């Protein structure tokens, strides 16, 4: 295949949002290229939950099923990292690791984001298994067990109140947060949540066994015994920043994601963003829905562009140009 083939749309990122956009655009008979590193945000998790008909599916299997759905529509896949992008007059040229490049009239950024975990020993090793973020995604699997919530951001208090929905054994670790107000303490205790003051020294993991992930044993404070927890929830920071986004020149939000309008357009013409690249809280179902909406908007704009090109051509012919 000619590496310089021009596509209607180049989608950067092959997770649920990127592949959902590719599906809609492919069904609209658009030429679509998907560039993917094969490293989705939810890769550390055993399974993805809350996606109707696919509840409990392993993330890599979910992507494989989505790719299979795209088979009839002629979607082209490029394995690698989108490293650079430049305007070429009528769209964009995207450089891919390994020396390949593709051209597209529009770009959809669906790269997801990188979770910025609290600087607590054991956090990276436990992430996606014993250390969790979303109780809607993983609360059912740890229901009625001893759960903890790590005070990592100002929204951690709300997260603790929410986690209590899945267990009556919840401990809140304020950690580095400012001292709780009397009102905050009262809200937690009214909800039946214990407050364990002190700095968290680390998450303690169980022994390695038969290739299985190490289980979480609990939370160790600087001064005190190990607090047993089957799972700990926290609110990580987010960072969608990539060299590619610098090259595109998209405006970025304070939370590390791309600024978009209500239909997914970024601050740069012909560049769109969807999924976690634009919203750190977007879960599988809303990410797929947003991608559908973005794909419809892109196709509508492509139709307008093609109509205008035909009109311009007719006018040029009539004027003898």
Residue pairs with C-beta under 8 A, 6 or more apart in sequence:
1 76
3 100
3 101
3 102
4 101
4 102
4 103
5 33
5 76
5 102
5 103
6 31
6 91
6 103
6 104
6 105
7 31
7 32
7 33
7 76
7 102
7 103
7 104
7 105
8 25
8 30
8 31
8 32
8 104
8 105
8 106
8 302
9 21
9 25
9 30
9 31
9 32
9 33
9 104
9 105
9 106
9 107
9 108
9 298
10 32
10 33
10 35
10 92
10 94
10 102
10 103
10 104
10 106
10 107
10 108
11 18
11 21
11 22
11 32
11 33
11 34
11 35
11 107
11 108
11 110
12 18
12 35
12 82
12 94
12 107
12 108
12 109
12 110
12 111
12 244
13 34
13 35
13 36
13 108
13 109
13 110
13 111
13 112
13 275
13 277
14 34
14 35
14 36
14 38
14 63
14 67
14 77
14 110
15 36
15 40
15 41
15 63
15 110
15 112
15 275
15 287
16 51
16 62
16 63
16 66
16 275
16 284
16 287
16 288
16 291
17 110
17 112
17 274
17 275
17 276
17 277
17 282
17 287
17 288
17 290
17 291
18 34
18 36
18 108
18 110
18 274
18 275
18 291
19 34
19 63
19 66
19 67
19 69
19 70
20 66
20 287
20 288
20 291
20 292
20 295
21 108
21 110
21 274
21 291
21 292
21 294
21 295
21 298
22 32
22 34
22 70
22 73
22 75
22 295
23 66
23 69
23 70
23 73
23 295
24 291
24 292
24 295
24 296
24 299
25 32
25 295
25 298
25 299
26 32
26 70
26 72
26 73
26 74
26 75
27 73
28 295
28 299
30 299
30 302
31 74
31 76
32 73
32 74
32 75
32 76
33 75
33 76
33 77
33 78
33 102
33 104
34 75
34 76
34 77
34 78
35 77
35 78
35 80
35 81
35 82
35 94
35 96
35 102
36 77
36 78
36 79
36 80
37 79
37 80
37 81
38 79
40 59
40 60
40 63
40 112
41 112
41 113
41 114
41 115
41 276
42 48
42 59
42 128
43 59
43 60
43 128
44 127
44 128
44 129
45 59
45 128
45 129
45 137
45 138
46 58
46 128
46 129
46 213
47 56
47 57
47 58
47 59
48 54
48 56
48 57
48 58
48 59
48 62
48 137
48 284
49 55
49 56
49 136
49 137
49 138
49 140
49 141
50 136
50 137
50 283
50 284
50 285
51 57
51 62
51 284
51 285
51 288
52 285
54 62
54 65
57 65
67 77
78 96
78 100
78 102
80 96
80 97
80 98
80 100
81 96
81 97
82 94
82 95
82 96
82 111
82 244
83 95
83 96
83 97
83 243
83 244
84 94
84 95
84 243
84 244
84 247
85 92
85 93
85 94
85 95
85 107
85 244
85 247
85 248
86 92
86 93
86 247
87 93
88 103
90 105
91 103
91 104
91 105
91 106
91 270
92 103
92 104
92 105
92 106
92 107
92 248
92 270
92 271
93 101
93 102
93 103
94 101
94 102
94 103
94 104
94 107
94 244
95 101
96 102
105 270
105 302
105 305
106 270
106 271
106 272
106 298
106 301
106 302
107 248
107 270
107 271
107 272
108 264
108 272
108 273
108 274
108 294
108 295
108 298
109 244
109 245
109 248
109 250
109 258
109 266
109 271
109 272
109 273
109 274
109 277
109 278
110 273
110 274
110 275
110 277
110 291
111 240
111 242
111 244
111 277
112 240
112 275
112 276
112 277
113 238
113 239
113 240
113 256
113 257
113 276
113 277
113 280
114 238
114 239
114 240
115 127
115 133
115 236
115 237
115 238
116 236
116 237
116 238
116 239
116 256
117 123
117 124
117 127
117 131
117 234
117 236
117 237
118 150
118 152
118 175
118 234
118 236
120 150
120 175
120 200
120 202
120 203
121 201
121 202
121 203
122 131
122 202
122 203
122 204
122 205
123 131
123 203
123 234
125 203
125 205
125 214
126 203
126 205
126 214
126 216
126 232
129 213
129 216
130 203
130 205
130 213
130 214
130 215
130 216
130 230
130 231
130 232
131 203
131 216
131 231
131 232
131 233
131 234
132 138
132 142
132 231
132 232
132 233
132 234
133 233
133 234
133 235
133 236
134 283
135 159
135 162
135 163
135 165
135 166
135 233
136 283
137 283
138 231
139 163
139 165
139 166
140 166
142 166
142 167
142 230
142 231
143 166
143 167
144 166
144 167
144 168
144 169
145 167
145 169
145 230
145 231
146 167
146 169
146 171
146 228
146 229
146 230
147 163
147 166
147 167
147 169
147 170
147 171
147 229
147 230
147 231
147 232
147 233
148 170
148 171
148 172
148 173
148 218
148 219
148 227
148 229
148 231
148 232
148 233
149 156
149 159
149 160
149 163
149 170
149 171
149 172
149 173
149 193
149 232
149 233
149 234
150 156
150 173
150 175
150 200
150 219
150 232
150 233
150 234
151 157
151 172
151 173
151 174
151 175
151 176
151 177
152 175
152 176
152 177
152 234
152 235
152 236
153 235
153 237
154 177
155 235
156 172
156 177
156 234
156 235
157 172
157 180
157 184
157 187
157 188
159 233
159 234
159 235
160 170
160 172
160 188
160 191
160 193
160 233
161 187
161 188
161 191
161 193
163 170
163 233
164 170
164 191
164 192
164 193
168 192
170 192
170 193
170 194
171 193
171 194
171 195
171 196
171 219
171 227
171 229
172 188
172 193
172 194
172 195
172 196
173 196
173 198
173 200
173 219
173 221
173 227
173 232
174 180
174 195
174 196
174 197
175 199
175 200
176 199
180 188
180 195
185 195
188 195
189 195
196 219
196 221
196 224
196 227
198 221
198 222
198 223
198 224
199 221
199 222
200 219
200 220
200 221
200 222
201 220
201 221
201 222
202 219
202 220
203 216
203 218
203 219
203 220
203 232
204 216
204 217
204 218
204 219
204 220
204 226
205 214
205 215
205 216
205 217
206 214
206 215
206 216
206 217
207 214
208 214
215 230
216 229
216 230
216 231
216 232
217 226
217 228
217 229
218 226
218 227
218 228
218 229
219 226
219 227
219 229
219 232
220 226
220 227
221 227
237 255
237 256
238 255
238 256
238 257
238 276
238 280
239 256
240 252
240 256
240 257
240 258
240 276
240 277
240 278
240 280
241 252
241 256
245 252
245 258
248 266
248 268
248 271
249 267
249 268
250 258
250 259
250 266
250 267
250 268
250 271
250 273
251 258
251 259
251 266
251 267
252 258
252 259
253 259
255 280
256 280
257 273
257 276
257 277
257 278
257 279
257 280
258 266
258 273
258 277
258 278
259 266
259 267
260 266
260 272
260 273
260 274
260 278
263 293
263 294
263 297
264 272
264 273
264 274
264 278
264 290
264 293
264 294
264 297
265 271
265 272
265 297
266 272
266 273
272 294
272 297
272 298
274 287
274 290
274 291
274 294
275 282
275 287
275 290
275 291
276 282
276 287
278 290
279 286
279 287
279 290
282 290
